[in-house]
Amino acid sequence: MSTTVSDPLVGRLLDRRYQVEAQLASGGMATVYTAHDTRLDRTVALKVMHRNLAEDDTFVSRFIREAQSAARLSHPNVVAVYDQGDDDGTVFLAMEHVAGRTLRDVLRERGRLRPREALEVLERVLSALAAAHRAGLVHRDVKPENVLISDEGRVKVADFGLARAVTASSHTRTTGLIIGTVAYLSPEQVERGVADARSDVYAAGILLYEMLVGDVPFRADTPIAVAYKHVHEDVPPPSATVNVSPVLDELVGYATDRVPDNRPDDAGALLADVAEVRRGLPDDPAGDASAGPRLAPADSEPTEVFASRRREAKNHTLVFPGHPSSPYAATGGSGDEAAPEPVDPGARKVRRGRGLVALVLVLALAVTAGALGWWFGAGRWTETPQLARVSASAAADKARAAGFETERKLAYHETVPKGSVASTDPTAGERIVRGGTITLFVSRGPERHAVPKLAGGSETDARKALAAAKLAVGEVTRRYHKKVAEDDVITTDPKSGKLLRRGTKVDLVVSRGLPPVSVPKVTGSTRSAAERELGARGLKSSATEVSHKTVPAGTVVRQSPGAGDKVAKGTTVRLVVSKGPPIVAVPDVRDRPVKQAKKTLESAGFEVRINHIPGGGNKVLTQNPRNEAPYGSTITLYVF
């Protein structure tokens, strides 16, 4: 467990709350750090998504789903999830910090566990999975790396990051993706990509096999080959490798049946069977003589799985060595009533004195054994007193008077006044060792956060500021504004400075930019007049000239946007302006009769003027112009 010196997160304060201290581990999806929760003054584990995945919406959704799934579970064998956040693209979970090691570390050190040890660990794992199954969750990735053993001996299941809620369907499916570790995948996960509670049961059976044998049941050169074995081969009995009871073979076989319907329905059902098998097993020997010839022998005095295992006083009978009922029994007398041999009075006195001493010692040992039994059984435990709803100093005095030590931690509370005790750990009425330490969670008062000043800034910056202030974005209304630029915040509701509960929504009013204007009608106007009219409305213009047979030169023929359209100020209105009639070819009507020539020219769009030469005939002598002329212009005919 090392911290990379160049790790940019180490030393950083995330979400204005979590001071990152050191890197614990790194996986394919995230890196885990220890951090100090500055608000509650405690050590937490931060699971930070890798930066490249934080940019992928699909992975972010899976990461957030981990927080939501795990937060639904409240169980002593489940790693608690406290918080989830996003600090400028750094997506993280704040979780319970479990000081200790993983089951993988234990197996790496020990090789394998003794049968009762393995069942004790498995019971706690199944207890956690049973809670998840009752909540409709499937873990999907049960393996030794996800089983944590604290320094106090608590077993906790971690990483519900691949869990999926089992809601409408009785199975969960991930198209194109098998979620889990191949050594522990159930056949249905390999074949169809589906998983339900029975898939976790299968993985738990593999876990039991590995704890008993010291290795997984299937190994091959590639992961695909291992997956193939899960589908087509039965898990071998542990007794084929190590010397264990046949009942453990049956238990492993039952949990790892390749047909899901043949397994226990869920972890709770398997837990009942495991508990029954454990009760029927003899105690583990002091040494590990059960090791089979295929494995190196374990230590002659194997280290306990737990660094210090807590044992409950209830349900355990304390047995003390018996003592003789009479001095004769103690010295081997037969109890017959034969007269004793004569003895010297001095010797009798010495013997009587020794007998009294022996009797006193025996009685003292009995009393001491009884007292020790009472102390280590029920006597050392008592109930936590009621200390909530009073001032911190009064609670500390009351605890001290009852023989307890106290420590104080600050926490927000909606109803308990500032400076009073909101809750304790352990809570009132729970068992606690006499003279133990009670944690007092002293109220800081209601958690309130001020609405930041957002007006004038962009909507994007406003969303980030609200998230940093532990507030949420409410309804976003967009309206036009003469002064506030488009996409900037005009105002908020509540106003800036208002103190709100964590997570309260703040409504935003965002500018759509300047109000729109109505485009005036400028067709038929001269170009200069049109440009003046548009400019007066705050609009720009651009013009394109085209020839037009009927519209005079310099007059607007068309406009876009059209008259009456609503547009933003500064919009450019495109104008099409006439540059007059086009130049077209003039029909040659020379030597034609006047009437026919006039009709031909008028059909071509020209006006006709006739000049008769005195004394002439009725034919066109010449015309002007003769080749080209503007459409609609006048052609003069000279008739002789």
C-alpha positions in Angstrom: 0.0 0.0 0.0 2.0 3.0 -1.3 1.2 6.5 -2.3 2.5 7.8 -5.5 4.4 11.1 -4.8 3.2 12.6 -8.1 -0.5 11.8 -7.5 -2.2 15.1 -8.0 -5.1 14.2 -5.7 -3.0 13.6 -2.6 -3.2 16.8 -0.5 -6.3 18.1 -2.4 -9.5 19.1 -0.6 -12.4 17.6 -2.5 -15.9 19.1 -2.4 -14.7 21.5 0.3 -14.8 18.6 2.7 -12.5 15.7 2.1 -8.8 16.2 2.6 -7.1 13.4 0.5 -4.3 11.8 2.4 -2.9 8.7 0.7 -3.6 6.3 -2.1 -4.7 2.8 -0.9 -5.3 0.9 -4.1 -6.1 1.3 -7.8 -8.4 -0.7 -10.0 -9.7 -0.7 -13.6 -12.5 1.8 -12.8 -11.3 3.9 -9.8 -8.5 4.6 -7.3 -9.2 4.4 -3.6 -7.7 6.9 -1.2 -7.8 7.6 2.6 -9.1 11.0 3.3 -10.1 13.1 6.3 -13.7 14.2 6.5 -13.2 17.8 7.8 -16.9 18.2 8.6 -17.3 15.1 10.8 -13.7 14.8 11.8 -13.3 11.1 10.7 -11.2 9.0 8.3 -13.1 7.8 5.2 -12.2 5.9 2.1 -12.6 7.9 -1.2 -13.2 5.9 -4.3 -12.3 8.3 -7.2 -13.3 7.4 -10.8 -10.4 7.5 -13.3 -10.4 10.8 -15.2 -10.8 9.2 -18.6 -13.9 7.3 -17.4 -15.4 10.4 -15.7 -15.8 11.8 -19.2 -17.9 8.9 -20.2 -21.6 9.3 -19.3 -22.2 5.6 -19.2 -19.4 4.9 -16.7 -20.5 7.9 -14.6 -24.0 6.5 -14.4 -22.6 3.1 -13.2 -20.5 4.9 -10.7 -23.4 6.9 -9.3 -25.5 3.7 -9.3 -22.9 2.2 -6.9 -23.6 4.9 -4.4 -27.3 4.6 -4.7 -27.2 0.8 -4.5 -24.8 0.6 -1.5 -26.5 3.5 0.3 -29.7 1.4 0.4 -28.0 -1.2 2.5 -27.5 -0.7 6.2 -25.8 -3.8 7.6 -22.8 -4.5 9.9 -21.2 -6.7 7.2 -21.6 -4.1 4.4 -19.1 -1.3 3.8 -21.2 1.9 4.3 -21.4 4.6 1.7 -21.6 8.1 3.2 -21.6 10.5 0.3 -21.2 10.9 -3.5 -20.0 14.0 -5.3 -18.4 15.6 -8.3 -15.6 18.2 -7.7 -14.9 19.8 -11.1 -14.9 16.5 -13.0 -13.5 14.5 -10.1 -16.3 12.0 -9.4 -16.0 10.2 -6.1 -17.7 8.1 -3.4 -17.0 8.7 0.3 -17.2 5.3 2.1 -16.5 3.7 5.5 -12.8 3.3 6.0 -12.1 -0.3 7.1 -8.6 -0.6 8.6 -7.4 -4.1 8.0 -6.8 -6.4 5.1 -8.7 -8.3 2.4 -9.5 -12.0 2.4 -7.2 -12.3 -0.5 -4.3 -11.0 1.7 -5.2 -13.7 4.3 -5.3 -16.5 1.7 -2.0 -15.3 0.3 -0.5 -15.5 3.8 -2.1 -18.6 5.0 -2.6 -20.6 1.8 -6.0 -21.8 3.0 -8.3 -21.7 6.0 -9.4 -24.4 8.4 -13.0 -25.6 7.8 -14.6 -23.8 10.7 -12.7 -20.6 10.0 -13.8 -20.7 6.3 -17.5 -21.2 7.4 -17.3 -18.4 9.9 -16.0 -16.0 7.2 -18.6 -17.2 4.7 -21.5 -16.8 7.2 -20.7 -13.1 7.5 -20.3 -12.7 3.7 -23.7 -14.4 3.2 -25.2 -12.2 5.8 -24.2 -9.1 3.9 -25.4 -10.7 0.6 -28.7 -11.7 2.1 -29.4 -8.1 3.1 -28.6 -7.1 -0.5 -30.9 -9.8 -1.9 -33.7 -8.7 0.4 -33.3 -5.2 -1.0 -33.5 -6.4 -4.5 -29.8 -6.1 -5.3 -27.3 -8.5 -6.9 -23.6 -7.9 -6.1 -22.3 -9.6 -9.2 -18.6 -9.5 -8.2 -18.2 -11.7 -5.0 -14.5 -12.5 -4.6 -11.8 -12.4 -1.9 -10.7 -8.9 -2.9 -14.1 -7.6 -2.0 -14.2 -9.2 1.4 -12.5 -6.9 4.0 -11.4 -8.0 7.5 -10.9 -5.2 9.9 -8.2 -5.1 12.6 -11.1 -5.8 15.1 -12.1 -8.9 13.2 -15.2 -7.5 11.5 -15.9 -9.0 8.0 -17.4 -6.6 5.5 -18.4 -6.9 1.9 -17.3 -4.1 -0.4 -17.8 -2.8 -3.9 -21.4 -3.0 -4.8 -20.4 -0.9 -7.9 -21.6 -3.7 -10.2 -24.9 -4.2 -8.4 -28.1 -3.8 -10.4 -31.6 -3.3 -8.8 -33.8 -6.3 -9.5 -37.2 -4.6 -10.0 -39.6 -5.5 -12.8 -37.6 -8.5 -14.0 -36.3 -11.3 -11.8 -32.9 -11.0 -13.6 -30.5 -8.3 -14.6 -28.9 -8.2 -18.0 -26.0 -6.1 -19.4 -26.0 -6.3 -23.2 -22.6 -7.2 -24.6 -20.9 -7.0 -21.2 -20.2 -9.7 -18.6 -19.7 -8.0 -15.3 -17.7 -9.8 -12.7 -14.4 -11.7 -12.3 -14.1 -14.8 -14.5 -12.9 -17.1 -11.7 -16.2 -16.6 -9.9 -18.7 -16.2 -12.8 -21.7 -18.4 -12.8 -22.6 -20.4 -15.9 -25.6 -18.2 -16.7 -23.5 -15.0 -16.6 -21.1 -16.6 -19.1 -23.8 -18.0 -21.4 -26.5 -15.4 -21.3 -25.1 -12.4 -19.5 -27.8 -12.6 -16.8 -27.4 -12.6 -13.0 -29.7 -12.9 -10.1 -29.3 -13.8 -6.4 -28.4 -17.4 -7.3 -25.4 -16.0 -9.3 -24.1 -14.5 -6.0 -24.7 -17.9 -4.4 -22.6 -19.6 -7.0 -19.7 -17.1 -6.4 -20.0 -17.7 -2.7 -19.6 -21.4 -3.3 -16.5 -20.8 -5.3 -15.3 -18.5 -2.5 -15.8 -21.4 0.0 -13.9 -23.8 -2.2 -11.0 -21.4 -2.4 -10.9 -20.9 1.3 -10.9 -24.6 1.9 -8.4 -25.6 -0.8 -6.3 -22.5 -1.3 -7.0 -22.1 -5.0 -9.9 -21.6 -7.3 -11.5 -24.7 -8.9 -10.8 -23.8 -12.5 -7.6 -22.6 -14.1 -6.7 -22.3 -17.8 -4.4 -20.3 -20.1 -7.1 -17.7 -21.0 -10.1 -16.2 -19.3 -12.3 -17.6 -22.0 -11.1 -21.1 -21.2 -11.9 -20.6 -17.6 -15.4 -19.3 -18.4 -15.9 -22.4 -20.6 -15.1 -24.7 -17.6 -17.7 -22.9 -15.5 -20.3 -23.7 -18.2 -19.3 -27.3 -19.0 -17.7 -28.7 -15.9 -18.8 -29.3 -12.3 -16.9 -27.7 -9.5 -14.7 -30.6 -8.1 -15.2 -31.5 -4.4 -12.7 -29.9 -2.0 -11.9 -33.4 -0.6 -10.3 -34.3 -3.9 -7.5 -31.9 -3.0 -7.5 -31.6 0.8 -8.7 -33.7 3.7 -12.1 -32.2 4.6 -15.5 -33.6 5.7 -17.8 -34.9 2.9 -20.5 -32.6 4.1 -18.3 -29.7 2.9 -18.2 -31.3 -0.5 -22.0 -31.4 -0.5 -22.2 -27.8 0.5 -19.9 -26.6 -2.2 -21.6 -28.8 -4.8 -25.1 -27.5 -3.8 -24.0 -23.8 -4.0 -22.2 -24.2 -7.4 -24.7 -26.4 -9.2 -24.5 -25.4 -12.9 -28.3 -25.2 -13.0 -29.5 -22.1 -11.1 -32.8 -23.7 -10.1 -30.8 -26.4 -8.3 -29.0 -23.9 -6.0 -30.3 -22.2 -2.9 -32.7 -19.4 -3.9 -30.6 -16.6 -2.4 -27.8 -15.9 0.1 -30.2 -16.2 3.1 -31.1 -19.8 2.1 -27.4 -20.7 1.8 -26.6 -19.0 5.1 -29.0 -21.3 6.9 -27.3 -24.3 5.4 -23.8 -23.0 6.2 -24.8 -22.4 9.8 -26.2 -25.9 10.1 -23.0 -27.5 8.7 -20.7 -25.4 10.9 -22.6 -26.5 14.0 -22.1 -30.1 13.1 -18.4 -29.8 12.4 -15.8 -30.6 15.1 -13.6 -27.8 16.4 -10.6 -27.1 14.2 -7.4 -28.7 15.5 -4.7 -26.5 17.0 -2.4 -27.5 14.1 -3.5 -28.0 10.5 -3.0 -31.7 10.2 -5.9 -32.0 7.7 -3.8 -30.6 4.9 -3.7 -33.0 2.0 -0.5 -34.2 0.3 -1.1 -32.0 -2.8 -0.4 -28.7 -0.9 2.4 -27.6 1.3 1.5 -28.0 5.0 0.1 -24.9 6.8 1.8 -23.5 9.9 1.7 -25.8 12.9 0.0 -23.0 14.8 -1.8 -21.0 12.1 -2.4 -17.4 12.7 -6.0 -16.5 13.5 -7.9 -15.2 10.5 -8.9 -12.1 12.5 -6.4 -9.9 14.2 -8.6 -9.8 17.3 -11.9 -11.6 17.1 -14.8 -10.2 19.2 -16.7 -12.9 20.9 -20.3 -12.3 22.1 -20.9 -13.4 25.7 -24.4 -14.7 24.9 -24.9 -18.2 23.6 -21.5 -19.3 25.0 -21.3 -21.5 28.1 -18.3 -20.8 30.3 -16.8 -24.1 31.7 -14.5 -24.0 34.6 -12.4 -26.9 36.1 -14.3 -28.7 38.8 -12.9 -29.1 42.3 -13.1 -32.1 44.6 -16.1 -32.3 47.0 -14.0 -33.3 50.0 -10.5 -33.5 51.2 -10.6 -37.3 50.7 -11.6 -37.0 47.1 -8.9 -34.5 46.6 -6.2 -36.8 48.1 -7.5 -40.0 46.6 -9.4 -41.3 49.6 -11.9 -44.1 49.0 -14.6 -42.8 51.3 -14.8 -46.1 53.3 -15.5 -45.6 57.0 -12.5 -47.6 58.3 -10.8 -46.0 61.3 -7.9 -43.9 60.4 -4.4 -45.0 61.5 -3.1 -43.3 64.7 -1.1 -40.3 63.9 1.1 -38.0 65.9 -0.9 -35.0 67.2 1.7 -32.6 65.9 1.5 -34.2 62.5 -2.3 -34.1 62.7 -2.1 -30.4 63.4 0.2 -29.8 60.5 -2.0 -31.9 58.3 -5.1 -30.1 59.5 -3.5 -26.8 58.8 -2.4 -27.9 55.3 -5.9 -29.2 54.6 -7.5 -25.9 55.7 -5.0 -24.0 53.4 -5.8 -26.3 50.5 -9.5 -25.9 51.1 -9.2 -22.1 51.2 -7.1 -22.1 48.0 -9.7 -24.3 46.2 -12.5 -22.1 47.3 -10.6 -19.0 46.3 -9.9 -20.5 42.9 -13.5 -21.4 42.5 -14.6 -17.9 43.5 -12.0 -16.3 41.2 -13.0 -18.6 38.3 -16.6 -17.7 38.9 -15.8 -14.0 39.0 -13.7 -14.2 35.8 -16.5 -16.1 34.1 -19.0 -13.5 35.1 -16.7 -10.7 34.0 -15.7 -12.1 30.6 -19.3 -13.3 30.1 -22.0 -10.8 31.0 -20.3 -8.8 33.8 -18.0 -6.7 31.7 -20.9 -5.4 29.7 -23.5 -2.8 30.6 -26.0 -0.5 28.8 -25.1 2.9 27.3 -26.9 5.6 29.2 -29.3 8.1 27.6 -27.2 11.2 26.9 -29.0 12.8 23.9 -30.9 16.1 24.0 -28.8 17.6 26.7 -25.8 19.9 26.5 -22.4 18.4 25.7 -21.0 19.2 29.1 -24.0 17.8 30.9 -23.8 14.6 28.9 -20.0 14.3 29.5 -20.6 14.8 33.3 -23.4 12.1 33.3 -21.2 9.7 31.4 -18.3 10.3 33.7 -20.5 9.7 36.7 -21.5 6.4 35.2 -17.8 5.4 34.8 -17.5 6.1 31.0 -15.1 8.2 29.0 -16.4 10.4 26.2 -15.2 11.9 23.0 -16.9 14.7 21.0 -17.6 15.0 17.3 -19.6 17.8 15.6 -22.5 17.0 13.3 -25.4 19.0 11.7 -28.9 18.4 13.1 -32.2 19.9 12.1 -33.9 19.8 15.4 -31.3 19.5 18.2 -30.1 22.9 19.3 -26.5 23.8 18.7 -24.2 22.6 21.4 -26.5 19.8 22.6 -25.9 16.1 22.0 -27.8 14.9 18.9 -26.9 11.2 19.2 -24.3 8.8 20.7 -22.3 5.8 19.6 -23.2 3.3 20.9 -26.8 4.5 21.1 -28.8 4.6 24.4 -29.5 1.0 25.6 -26.9 -0.7 23.5 -24.2 -2.9 25.1 -20.9 -1.3 26.0 -17.9 -2.4 28.0 -17.9 -1.0 31.5 -15.6 2.1 31.5 -15.6 2.2 27.7 -15.7 5.4 25.5 -19.0 6.9 24.3 -18.8 9.2 21.2 -21.0 12.3 21.6 -22.2 13.7 18.3 -22.7 17.4 19.3 -25.1 19.4 17.2 -23.8 22.2 15.0 -27.4 23.2 14.5 -29.2 22.9 11.2 -27.1 22.6 8.1 -27.6 25.7 6.0 -25.9 27.0 2.9 -26.1 30.5 1.4 -27.3 30.9 -2.1 -24.3 32.2 -4.0 -24.3 35.4 -6.2 -25.2 34.1 -9.6 -26.7 37.1 -11.5 -24.6 38.2 -14.4 -22.7 35.0 -14.7 -23.3 32.2 -17.2 -25.8 29.4 -16.6 -22.9 26.9 -16.6 -21.0 28.7 -13.9 -24.3 29.0 -11.9 -24.8 25.3 -11.9 -21.2 24.7 -10.7 -21.6 27.3 -8.0 -24.8 25.7 -6.7 -23.3 22.3 -6.6 -20.3 23.6 -4.7 -22.7 25.2 -2.2 -24.5 21.9 -1.7 -27.6 23.2 -3.4 -29.5 22.0 -6.5 -30.7 23.6 -9.7 -34.5 24.0 -9.8 -36.7 25.3 -12.6 -34.8 27.3 -15.3 -36.9 30.0 -17.0 -35.6 31.8 -20.1 -36.7 35.3 -21.1 -35.5 38.2 -23.2 -33.5 41.1 -21.6 -32.2 44.3 -22.9 -29.0 44.4 -20.8 -28.1 40.8 -19.8 -26.3 38.8 -22.5 -27.8 35.5 -23.8 -27.3 32.4 -21.5 -26.4 34.6 -18.5 -28.4 34.5 -15.3 -30.8 37.4 -14.8 -31.9 36.5 -11.2 -32.5 33.6 -8.8 -35.3 32.5 -6.5 -34.5 32.6 -3.6 -32.2 35.5 -3.9 -28.4 35.3 -3.2 -27.5 35.2 0.5 -30.6 33.2 1.5 -29.7 30.3 3.8 -31.2 27.0 2.6 -31.1 23.4 3.6 -28.6 21.1 1.9 -29.9 20.0 -1.5 -32.6 22.7 -1.7 -33.5 23.7 -5.3 -32.8 27.2 -6.6 -34.7 28.5 -9.6 -32.8 30.4 -12.3 -34.0 33.0 -14.7 -31.7 33.0 -17.7 -31.5 35.6 -20.5 -32.5 34.7 -24.1 -30.7 37.9 -25.2 -32.2 41.1 -26.6 -36.0 41.2 -27.2 -37.0 40.5 -30.8 -38.2 43.3 -33.2 -40.8 43.1 -36.0 -39.3 43.4 -39.5 -40.9 46.3 -41.5 -42.2 46.0 -45.1 -39.7 47.5 -47.4 -40.6 45.9 -50.8 -41.5 48.6 -53.3 -39.4 51.1 -51.6 -36.2 52.5 -53.0 -33.0 50.9 -51.7 -32.0 53.9 -49.7 -35.4 54.3 -48.1 -35.4 50.6 -47.1 -32.0 50.7 -45.5 -33.0 53.8 -43.4 -36.2 52.0 -42.2 -34.4 48.8 -41.2 -31.6 50.8 -39.4 -34.2 52.6 -37.4 -35.4 49.2 -36.1 -31.9 48.1 -35.1 -31.6 45.8 -38.1 -28.9 45.4 -40.7 -29.3 45.0 -44.4 -27.5 43.5 -47.4 -28.6 43.9 -51.1 -28.4 41.9 -54.2 -29.2 43.5 -57.6 -31.1 41.7 -60.3 -32.7 42.7 -63.6 -36.5 43.0 -63.6 -38.8 43.5 -66.5 -41.4 45.5 -64.6 -39.8 47.0 -61.4 -37.9 50.2 -61.8 -34.2 50.3 -61.1 -33.2 50.9 -57.5 -36.5 49.6 -56.1 -36.7 46.7 -53.6 -38.2 43.6 -55.3 -38.0 41.1 -52.3 -36.9 40.9 -48.7 -36.0 38.1 -46.2 -37.0 37.8 -43.4 -40.4 38.9 -44.5 -42.5 41.8 -43.2 -43.9 41.1 -39.7 -41.4 38.4 -38.8 -39.9 38.6 -35.2 -36.1 38.7 -35.1 -33.4 39.7 -32.7 -31.9 43.1 -33.0 -28.8 43.2 -35.2 -30.3 40.6 -37.6 -29.4 41.2 -41.3 -32.4 41.5 -43.6 -31.5 40.4 -47.2 -32.8 42.7 -49.9 -33.2 42.0 -53.7 -33.1 45.3 -55.6 -34.0 45.8 -59.2 -31.4 47.2 -61.6 -34.0 47.8 -64.3 -35.2 45.7 -67.3 -32.9 43.3 -69.0 -31.3 43.9 -72.4 -33.0 41.6 -74.9 -32.7 41.0 -78.7 -34.9 43.1 -81.0 -36.7 41.1 -83.7 -35.7 42.2 -87.3 -38.9 43.3 -88.9 -37.5 45.1 -92.0 -39.3 44.6 -95.3 -42.4 43.3 -93.4 -45.8 44.9 -93.6 -46.3 47.5 -90.8 -49.1 45.7 -89.1 -47.2 42.4 -88.9 -44.0 44.2 -87.8 -45.8 46.0 -85.0 -47.4 42.9 -83.7 -44.0 41.0 -83.6 -42.3 43.8 -81.6 -45.2 44.1 -79.1 -45.1 40.4 -78.6 -41.4 40.6 -77.7 -42.3 43.2 -75.0 -41.4 46.4 -76.8 -43.4 49.6 -77.4 -43.7 50.6 -81.1 -43.6 54.0 -82.7 -44.2 54.3 -86.6 -42.8 57.1 -88.8 -44.4 57.1 -92.3 -42.3 58.6 -95.1 -44.6 60.7 -97.4 -45.4 59.0 -100.6 -44.2 55.7 -99.3 -45.9 52.3 -99.2 -46.8 50.0 -96.3 -43.6 48.2 -95.6 -40.9 48.8 -93.0 -37.9 50.3 -94.6 -35.7 50.3 -91.4 -36.0 50.2 -87.6 -34.2 51.7 -84.6 -32.7 50.2 -82.6 -32.1 47.2 -84.7 -30.1 44.5 -82.7 -30.7 44.9 -78.8 -32.6 47.1 -76.5 -33.9 47.2 -72.9 -37.0 45.1 -72.4 -40.1 47.3 -72.7 -38.3 50.2 -74.5 -39.6 51.8 -77.7 -38.7 50.6 -81.2 -39.1 53.2 -84.0 -40.2 51.9 -87.4 -39.6 53.8 -90.6 -42.3 52.9 -93.3 -41.9 53.8 -97.0 
